[in-house]
Structure formats: C-alpha cells, structure tokens
Amino acid sequence: MTIASCGSVSATTLGLPNSTAIPAEKARLPKGLFVAKIPVSAKTKQRLANDIESITMLSLLQARNIGLAAGTRVPEILVIGLRLHEPNAAVPTDIVELIAMQRKSGMLFVCVRDADFEGTTRQECAFAVRRALPARAGHTTTSKVFASDWQPAGEATLNATDPAVDSMDALWESLCSQVILDDPSPIDVNTRLARRMQIAQLTAQVDKLTRDHQRAKNPEQRNEIFAKLHKMKKQLEELQQTED
C-alpha cells in the first residue's frame, strides 16, 4: 500500500504507527467539501482556493488501531495535511478553523510549505490545532487555533506513545500539548495553557509600561507607572518560575 503524503510528510515520517496511515488513493479531500454546508466568507473561500494547494488525510488515529482505551470526548483523531501554495506562507488559521469546526473529532493539521533557507529552498512543517480556551464556570467557551513553530519537514514528528497516554482523550490532550506547549504530557493542559497565555499577556503589558515609563516626563506619573511595572514584573516572575 502506498500511504498518503503531504509534500514529503506522511504518517511514517511523523512517527505515527503504520496502522493509522491512510492509503494514498483515498486520502485527497476536495476543497469544496468544506464550503458546501455552512456559510463561508468570500475572503475565506478565496484563501481556500488560492492559498491551499491540496488537503490530504494522512492518518486516522482510533482506539482499535493504536492500542488505547476508547475516549469519552474524542472518539478519533484525524491528521490532515495542508500543502500551502505560496513560499514562506503563514499557517492558514482561518482554513484550519473552517475545517476543524465542522467535525467533533479531534483534528491535528500538518501545514507544509516551501521556505527560503540560507540561500536555497527547503520544505518546512508546522502543526496546528483548534482548541477551546480555558474558561471559568458559567462563562462562554470560545475556541482558538494554535500553531507550532516551523521546522524542517524531515524533523517534524508527533509523539503518540507518552507513558501517561492511556486513552484517546489523553492522546488528544498530549497532541494539543505538543503543538501548543512543546511538551507531550497530557496532564493539566488547560491549566498550563492558561498560565502560558497569562505569561504572554503580562509580558506584553510589562513591555508597554516600560516604554510608557521611559516616555513619561511628569515625576508623579513616572512613579505611578513604576509602581504598576514593579507589581507586574513580580507577577510575571512568579508565573515564569511555576512554568519552569
């Protein structure tokens, strides 16, 4: 059996079991499939048509073919390749959103592009997932597309065998953690994600207050900004220590 690939990336190169690989003749997904049943903006339709060269189902992870307990939330995980048309293209988060929102199963996207590198061109890969943001009880849940950094396509791998992964639900948590946090642990992903997002927010606020403090001329205003800056730096330092 010839297995499906997206550029040079396949289930095998990603380190996924051969039992999960999709045959090449059954893997290609028509773009029209994702705009047929829901309202889609003209901009997203244009991006789907022009920016995505092909959509390929690379792997289907299920309890029966990966040797895990069935999940209560995630019955299966699809690994979908997006071959990007333009060199040095960004991860197409709107297309990931469009496709992922139409299916309840977990979806992990493998984006493949050609990129300039040291005077030549190489193929690169980035992973993306759509995941609900951590929210307090009673608050509306929203989702966001998260993407990993780009890396050489031949070095892009996924870990489906972390010791803590014992079910399809845990595997999905692990894969999300790999994409978002660069760590295969499926434990407390929402807690770690919330902390990472808070660190990013505080870092941006510290940078802004630092610039505001440098520009401020009034001594009273400078002191006020400095007090806020000192407080936020302390919060940031405490969060970064728990991250480590």
Secondary structure as the mmCIF struct_conf table of DSSP 4:
data_model
#
loop_
_struct_conf.conf_type_id
_struct_conf.id
_struct_conf.beg_label_comp_id
_struct_conf.beg_label_asym_id
_struct_conf.beg_label_seq_id
_struct_conf.end_label_comp_id
_struct_conf.end_label_asym_id
_struct_conf.end_label_seq_id
HELX_LH_PP_P HELX_LH_PP_P1 THR A 2 THR A 2
STRN STRN1 ILE A 3 ILE A 3
HELX_LH_PP_P HELX_LH_PP_P2 ALA A 4 ALA A 4
STRN STRN2 SER A 5 CYS A 6
TURN_TY1_P TURN_TY1_P1 GLY A 7 SER A 8
STRN STRN3 VAL A 9 SER A 10
TURN_TY1_P TURN_TY1_P2 ALA A 11 GLY A 15
HELX_RH_3T_P HELX_RH_3T_P1 ASN A 18 THR A 20
STRN STRN4 ALA A 21 ALA A 21
HELX_LH_PP_P HELX_LH_PP_P3 ILE A 22 ILE A 22
STRN STRN5 PRO A 23 PRO A 23
HELX_RH_3T_P HELX_RH_3T_P2 ALA A 24 LYS A 26
TURN_TY1_P TURN_TY1_P3 ALA A 27 ALA A 27
STRN STRN6 ARG A 28 ARG A 28
HELX_RH_3T_P HELX_RH_3T_P3 LYS A 31 PHE A 34
TURN_TY1_P TURN_TY1_P4 VAL A 35 VAL A 35
BEND BEND1 ALA A 36 ILE A 38
HELX_RH_AL_P HELX_RH_AL_P1 ALA A 42 ASP A 51
STRN STRN7 ILE A 52 GLN A 62
HELX_RH_AL_P HELX_RH_AL_P2 ALA A 63 ILE A 66
TURN_TY1_P TURN_TY1_P5 GLY A 67 GLY A 67
STRN STRN8 ALA A 69 ALA A 69
HELX_LH_PP_P HELX_LH_PP_P4 ALA A 70 GLY A 71
BEND BEND2 THR A 72 ARG A 73
BEND BEND3 PRO A 75 PRO A 75
STRN STRN9 GLU A 76 LEU A 84
BEND BEND4 HIS A 85 GLU A 86
TURN_TY1_P TURN_TY1_P6 PRO A 87 ASN A 88
HELX_LH_PP_P HELX_LH_PP_P5 ALA A 89 VAL A 91
HELX_RH_AL_P HELX_RH_AL_P3 THR A 93 ALA A 100
TURN_TY1_P TURN_TY1_P7 MET A 101 GLN A 102
BEND BEND5 LYS A 104 SER A 105
STRN STRN10 GLY A 106 PHE A 117
TURN_TY1_P TURN_TY1_P8 GLU A 118 GLY A 119
STRN STRN11 THR A 120 ALA A 132
HELX_LH_PP_P HELX_LH_PP_P6 LEU A 133 PRO A 134
TURN_TY1_P TURN_TY1_P9 ALA A 137 GLY A 138
BEND BEND6 HIS A 139 HIS A 139
HELX_LH_PP_P HELX_LH_PP_P7 THR A 140 THR A 141
STRN STRN12 SER A 143 ALA A 147
STRN STRN13 GLN A 151 PRO A 152
HELX_RH_3T_P HELX_RH_3T_P4 ALA A 153 GLU A 155
TURN_TY1_P TURN_TY1_P10 PRO A 163 ALA A 164
STRN STRN14 SER A 167 SER A 167
HELX_RH_AL_P HELX_RH_AL_P4 MET A 168 LEU A 181
BEND BEND7 ASP A 182 ASP A 182
TURN_TY1_P TURN_TY1_P11 ILE A 187 ASP A 188
HELX_RH_AL_P HELX_RH_AL_P5 VAL A 189 ARG A 215
BEND BEND8 ASN A 218 ASN A 218
HELX_RH_AL_P HELX_RH_AL_P6 PRO A 219 GLU A 243
#
